[in-house]
Amino acid sequence: MTAAGRVARVVIDSPLPQLDHLFDYSIPEELAEEAVPGVRVRVPLRSAGRVADGYLVEVGEPDDGFEGALSPLEAVVSPARVLTPGVWRLARRLADRSAGTASDILRLAVPGRMVRVEKAWLAARSSGVSRPDTPPEGRTTPEATAGVRGYGERVLEEAVARDERLALRAIPRLVPLPDGTWVGEWAVTLAALATDCWRGGRTAIVAVPDHRDLEQLAAALAAVAPSEAVVRADAGQANADRYRGFLEALSGPRIVIGNRSVVYAPAERLGLIAVWEDSDPLLAEPLSPYVHTRDAALVRQELEGCALVLSGNIRSVETQRLVEVGWLRDVGPERVTTPKVVLTANQQADEPAARAARIPSTAWRTAREALTGESGRPRGPVLVQVARPGYAPVIACANCGQAARCMNCHGPLHQTRAGAPPSCTVCGRLATGWRCEHCEHTRFRLVTVGSGRTAEELGRAFPGTRVILADGDHPVQRIGSAPALVVATRGAEPIAEGGYQAVLLLDGERMLARESLHVAEDCLRWWQSAAGLAAPGAPTVLVGVSGPLARDFATGRLVEFAHEELVDRRELRFPPAVRLASVTGAEATVDEVLAAVDPALLIDVLGPAAVEPDAGPARATRASADQVRAVLRFEYARGAEVAAAVRAAVVKNATRRRRAPAGKPGYRPAPTLRVRFDDPEIL
């Protein structure tokens, strides 16, 4: 017997594209009360008596004309309704937009079940004990009612209340919180906006790239919002803590903060989605279907009609396109604040020796004055930003100059510390008895200098000065206001109390030498982020870089830079002026996908071209030597049609019968086809 003939429509948790649709199951009488939309369920599959996990999306009537018998639900795993209608609509829309599967999106949106945590949450809800959905009465501290500073009285709050979409220019400076903690002004701004939204009875979601940004945002929220209102969801949490936070987000309006996947958090009465530093590659999802946090936020805002704020130290080219097409409104602070930037390339244009120096005299003098208090300047810490971690990341033959390679696996060699023998970065073997494979020479020289070697050199140049190393192997979050030399890799700079008295930006030309469509944008973001850590009036010295990019950085023309980049990409038909989709696989399979897409939908097709075996560490899988890749370029208006055609070809390829290799009768090779829309590193 079934529950009054009602049908449960279930999405199965499977990455197989042929299973990416709703399946109908009958609801047994014993599960009638528990089988409600949003719960986890187990359902039978028709082959080999298998049972699959899934989510019950909706309960409805059988399709007209269907006269067969439906398989019944196997079980309801839990009464917790973890999949909300809004998140399901978002997952379905994003999967269709990127020719992916909705279950891949749901794995990012819904954390794994923690039984003990879930039972405690259900018990608290059934007993009426839950955290308040509205702010407690009587909390009227000045911090809680001050509002957003620097943009006009309640300008941003009223824009969020009207559900506007904003491209917000951040104020690049550090500010102290009431407890003495220093954070970026951007964190205070977003915290005030999120708190105001929550006090209005709506949920705010704020996504940031990494744990450093998250710590600043959490500290800013602690000054203006009660702890029970803030839910944290990031990959650094234990599974139980992350699931507990997810369930709290289901309990009513909250302020939900986290990294890239927080944009999928459940939200009751969603009022605001804010994304900080949307140009940061950490917000690009590395898992299929590779949806960028910014794109997920844009689609969710469109579905739910809430406010949207995209902000950052610089204006990303993608955000600038949305401003120019009228989708986002450009909003800047009342008073423009730009760092004091010194370009050494302009000062030493006629001194070849000075140009060749890694740290020219201007930078040395600036650091000495900040550390010693010369010229009447305050004494304090100095930040030195470098490009690479380690001691000597790259070494070469001292005779012929060819890169030094491991004699065991041919991987590149590096030096980990002063006096240490070179070792392989791949297999880790020490290169004792090394000989150059090109000229048989036995000595090597340093090609690049990392953070460790830089700290060693500065320690000798400034005896008696404390040197702090901050990189991936030596994480440092905060330092005091005492004089010190802080050598940090890009993105790992600690916050100094009161700000740095000088900032030196080294290795700029090396950073710009990286092959990437976004290299200029990345460098500008790294430099601007470091400059924003300086004390008011403290100089920022950019070493060795000249040209339009350096001038834009020195003069604060960040929006103009984004506009000019967008103009260039329109001429070249590069993203974000157009959309891209890459198709990688066996040559015959790629040709079938290309044939399935109507040429009238496309601008053009690049390739197919052979893919190198080591296509790069950013790839989800390493391509084999016999694979090819084609790149489809198309207009945004054609995106849905192109995605539908590509997805149909993917399903056809996945369901094709494959002949087992000789001698392996029970083995069937997996489909060799990978599709990625809007790959940020495709060019």
WOJO-V367769 format. One record per helix or strand of 3 or more residues. SS is the DSSP state (2 for helix, 1 for strand). FROM is the first residue (numbers start at 1). TO is the last residue. If there is no record, write none. Layout:
# WOJO-V367769
ss: {SS/SS}
from: {FROM/FROM}
to: {TO/TO}
This chain:
# WOJO-V367769
ss: {1/2/1/2/1/1/1/2/2/2/2/2/1/1/1/2/1/2/2/1/2/1/2/1/2/2/1/2/1/1/2/2/2/2/1/1/1/1/2/1/1/1/2/2/1/2/2/1/2/2/1/1/2/1}
from: {2/17/22/29/40/51/72/85/102/115/142/155/165/174/182/185/203/211/227/230/239/255/260/270/281/293/307/317/329/340/344/352/361/374/382/395/412/444/451/467/485/500/508/519/534/548/558/579/587/599/604/627/636/673}
to: {12/19/28/31/44/60/76/97/109/126/145/161/169/176/184/199/207/222/229/233/249/258/264/276/283/304/312/324/331/343/347/356/372/376/386/397/415/446/461/470/489/505/512/531/542/555/572/586/596/601/610/634/654/677}
